[in-house]
Amino acid sequence: MNDALRNAFYEEADELLQQIEDCLLDIDAQGTTKEKIDQLFRYMHTLKGSSGAMEIHDMEKLTHHLEDILGLVRENKLDFSGEMIDLMLRCLDELRIRVSKHKKDEPYEIDVDKYILALETCKSKKQETTQANPVENTSNQEERNSLLKPLGMDERAYKIVLTLHKDTALKGARLYLITDRLKQVGQIIKTSWDGVNIEEIEGEIFELTFVSTLEKKEIEDLIFSVSDIEKVDVVDIHPEAQTGRQENNKEEIQSVIRVNINKLDQLLRIVEELSVDKERLKQLMKKVEQKYKTDIDVKSLSSLVSHIDFIVNDMQESVMSTRMYTLDSVFNRFHRVVRDLSRKQGKEIELKVEGESTELDRSIMEKIIDPLNHMIRNSIDHGIEAPDEREKKGKKRKGTIKLSAGQEQGHIYIKVEDDGRGINLEELKSSAVKKGLLTKEQVDSFTEKEVLDIIFMPGFSTSKEITDISGRGVGMNVVKENIERINGIIEVDNREGQGLSITLKLPLTLAIIQSLLIKTSRYKFALPLLSIIEILKIKENEYEKQVKFVQGKEVMNWRGEVLPIMRVSDLFCMNEKLEQNSFIGIVIGFSTKKVILGVDEIIGQQQIVIKSLERYIGKDNILGELKGISGTVILGDGDLAYVLDVQTLIKEVLKNRKGVNKIGN
């Protein structure tokens, strides 16, 4: 089969499965409405058709049965219970596995009969309950009949008046044949013979309300295919409103296209090159202006360069925006995680989401899914107490996990906070000592911040037993490692007995970044702005008061934390020392670690495009083992600047200064 068709199916299937799950979870939390069921039915119908077109027959069979179940719910013949939602969610998990295996061309087949049996058993129970409450059923039917909006895309609501021949025998049977054929292509909302036994139907003229994507002529032809039909009138209900809506939907569809991400990456690379050349052009233009200040052509050229600068910046922002995704696609998946795990542990937990419209680069978004998953599971397992325990503490029985995001000072923050028990620092220290990760002398000398950092150590866990949720000592360490890879920062705020908050600070993108240009000796360096926490000026007459020595190395007390000072000239063996008693200190950090970078001069802030050196460094490559430099950048004046690898630098410094930061390796 054509690769383009396969890829289109996988994209559509993933999207539909997520939409179905979101809809089911919404119904589970907020209750059933006609609009939600109609929406769910359309998603399932589309998924059934797509899987059939791909000849994935087991998937087609299961989705067809799920569609039938939803059809009964639409017709108010089946109550959509929590048990049925649980079953459908399990079916969704199986469908996801099926799509994943098909994508990898791995053999796999859904045990469709097992799921159909479970669904049918649940359906039978609910239908018995519905039949036992006919008054309630009639009430719901009348309410449902009054709801014809909103209709699905390209759907229309029709009033059909049909006339049978006077001498027609078995009129009820004829009407049954008509409704049976109509149900295959749409939804019957109401008939004039509802509630009448088929054998007792009398008369020649009958009415029904029908929703379908078919045109009037197609409906008439379908009804006339049944014998003994004398006349059929098909009339639109609110045709003007529907036409307007359909036109709007078509316009919306046409305004969105799918683009291969590789094409966007290629376009971004071109724009990066253009941005570099644009900066060089601006610098050259300044030199030309200084030489030929009065030349009219030079003034015109300067105006043109300014316009090119504006256009390239606009183009850069536009291309970057195409790579940006809203976080709702990530955040929404955690409703299911919280729902399933809280029920499994017998806890009552509500997930609140804020800032899901915040946008983040695709490459970064892929790397934060696992950390967020571990953080939320950690809140469920360790943070939120059982309902009875919460009640004894004077808290609400239902705990809350809040997942929020936003943008501030050139970076994105994502915060996971809960109103659970928080972290008991003494228990944390005791657990680390028992596991042999730290000595008692070490933990006793730690500040509160350093104690909290213990949760990120490899092999650490406070769980007394290993479960499928936690206990293996890898969860928070995975969070730390993943955030380090994208030069992010982690902040922990503990409120013992009240809850815990973990904030991730992330770069907007990994492609074009905001940086601070610094200078030491004759070399220029670029420092990513996200890594910078604060800038300090250490004057010569303040040096002895602010800077101390531990094991012969410079340190400073910064906001209650003892941080090592690393001089850039020493790091790269420039043989040119800074003035011993005067320097600019830049507090930088990644993950949970911080150090102070000592430099001569700050040149200014600039947006840069990093040229990676990954292909050239390493044991067998031309530049050998080069540590602390992640790439280079060409500045506007044509000079070269080295991009500092904050992660590697901090690790190297802390590894060599264990006396300064006990858990900094």
C-alpha positions, 0 to 999 in steps of 0.5 A, a space after each residue: 500500500 502507498 506509504 502516504 496513505 498508510 501515514 495518513 491513516 496512522 495520523 488520523 487514527 491517533 487523532 481519532 483515538 485521542 478525541 474518542 478518549 477525551 470525549 469518553 472522559 468528559 462524559 464520565 466527568 460531566 455527564 451525557 448529552 446528545 451533542 457528546 454522544 453524536 460527536 463520539 458516534 461520528 469519531 467511531 464511525 470515521 475510525 471504522 471506515 478508515 480501518 476498513 479501508 486499510 483492511 485491518 479487519 479485526 479493528 474494523 469489527 471492534 469499532 463497528 460493534 462500538 458504533 452499534 453500542 453508541 447507536 443504541 445510546 443515541 436512540 436512548 435504548 441504552 444508558 451510558 454507564 460508568 461500566 460501559 465507559 470503562 469497557 470502551 476505554 479498554 477497547 481504545 487501549 487495544 485499538 492503540 496497540 493494534 495501530 502501533 503494531 500495524 505501523 511497525 508491520 508486527 503481527 498482532 490481532 485483537 481478540 474481538 470476541 472477548 471485547 464484544 462479549 464484555 460489551 454485550 454483557 454490560 449492554 444487557 444489564 443496562 437494557 434491563 434497567 432501562 426497560 424497568 423504568 419506562 416513565 424515565 425512558 419516555 421522559 428522556 425520549 421527549 427531551 431527546 426529540 427536542 434536540 436536533 442541534 448541533 448536527 454533525 459536519 454535512 448532516 441535515 435534519 429532514 421532516 419526511 411525510 410518506 403516503 402508503 397506498 390505501 390497499 397496502 397490507 401489513 402497513 407496519 411491516 412496510 414502515 419497518 422496512 423503511 426505517 430499517 433502510 434509513 437507519 443504515 444511512 442516518 439517524 431517525 429522531 422521531 416517528 408518528 407511530 412511536 409507541 404503537 405496536 407494529 400490528 396495530 398501525 393504521 392510516 396512510 400518511 405517516 411522518 418522521 424526523 430524520 438526520 443524514 448526510 444524504 440529499 433529498 433525492 437520495 432519501 426519496 429514492 431509498 424510500 421508493 425502493 420499498 413497495 406500496 409507497 404512493 408519495 414521499 415529501 422530504 423537507 429541510 428543517 432550518 435549511 438556512 442555518 444548516 447551510 451556513 454552518 456547513 459552509 463555515 465547516 468547509 471553509 474551516 477544513 480548507 484552511 488547515 493542511 497537513 505538512 510533513 515535519 521534515 519539510 518544516 525542519 528543512 524550511 527552518 534550516 534555510 531560515 536559520 542561514 538567512 538569519 545569520 546572513 541578515 545579521 552580517 548584512 546589518 553589520 556591513 551596512 553600518 560600516 558602509 554608512 560610516 564611510 559614505 554618510 552623504 551618499 543618497 544611494 547608501 541611504 536607500 540601501 540602508 532603508 532596504 536593509 532595514 526592510 529586509 531585517 523586518 521581513 526576515 524576523 517576521 519570516 523567522 517568527 512565522 516558521 517557528 510558529 509552524 513548529 509550535 504545538 499547544 500543550 492541550 494535546 499533552 495535558 489532556 492525556 493525563 485525565 485518563 492517567 489520573 482517573 485510572 490510577 486513582 480508582 486503582 488506589 481507592 483515592 478520589 482525585 481531580 485533575 485541574 488543567 490551566 494554560 493548556 493553550 500555551 505553545 511549545 516547540 514540537 522537539 521539546 514537547 516530545 521530551 517532556 511527556 515522560 517527565 510529566 507522566 512520572 510527576 503526576 504518577 508520583 503525586 497520585 502514589 505518594 502525594 494525595 492521601 486516601 479519602 479517610 486520611 484526608 478527612 481526619 486531617 481536615 481536608 476534602 476527601 477528594 484531592 486535587 492535582 493541578 497541571 498548569 503552564 505559561 510563558 514568562 521571561 522568554 521561557 515556558 514553565 510547566 507546574 505540577 502541584 498537589 494538595 497532598 501530604 508533601 515531603 517529610 524531610 527527616 523521612 527523606 534523609 533517613 531513606 537515603 541513608 538506609 539505601 546507601 545513597 548518602 551517609 548520615 554526616 552528609 544528609 545532616 549537613 544539607 540545606 532544605 534545598 539539598 535535601 529535596 534534591 535527594 528525590 532526583 537521585 538514581 535509585 531513590 524511592 520512598 515506596 516500601 514495595 514495588 508496584 506498577 505505579 512506583 517503587 523502582 527508584 527511576 521516576 524522578 531521576 528520569 524527570 531530571 535527566 530528560 529536563 537536563 537534555 533540553 537545558 531546562 531547570 527544575 524547582 521544587 516547593 515543598 509544603 509539608 502536610 499541605 502539598 508539593 509543587 514541581 516547576 519545569 522551566 523550559 526553552 521555547 525552542 532548541 533551534 533559534 535561542 536567545 543568548 547573552 554574549 560574554 567575553 573573557 580574554 580575547 574569546 567570545 561566548 554565548 550563554 543561553 538566557 534560560 540558563 541564567 538566573 541572576 547577574 552579579 557584579 563583584 567589585 574589588 573592595 567587596 571581594 573578601 566579604 562575598 567570596 570565600 574558599 573551600 578546599 582552595 576553590 572560590 565559593 559564594 553564599 547566594 540566597 542561602 545556597 553555597 555555590 562554587 565559582 567557575 572562571 571561564 578562563 580557568 575552564 578553558 586554560 586560556 593562561 590569562 587570568 581575570 582580575 583576582 578581586 573583580 569580576 562579573 558573576 552570572 548565576 547559571 543553572 540546569 535541572 536542580 544544580 547552580 553555579 556562578 560563572 565568572 567572566 570579564 565582560 558582558 557584550 549584550 543579548 542576541 538571538 543566535 542560531 547554533 551550529 552544532 559541533 556534535 559531528 566533530 567532537 569525541 574520541 575519534 573525531 577531529 576536535 577530540 574530547 571537547 567539554 563545555 562547548 556545544 556549538 558555535 555561532 557566527 555573529 553579525 560582525 563575522 566573528 565566531 562565538 562559542 556556545 557554552 554547554 551549561 549542563 556539561 560545565 556544571 557537571 564537571 565543576 560539581 564533580 571536582 568540588 564534592 565538598 561544595 555540593 555533596 549531591 552534585 554529580 
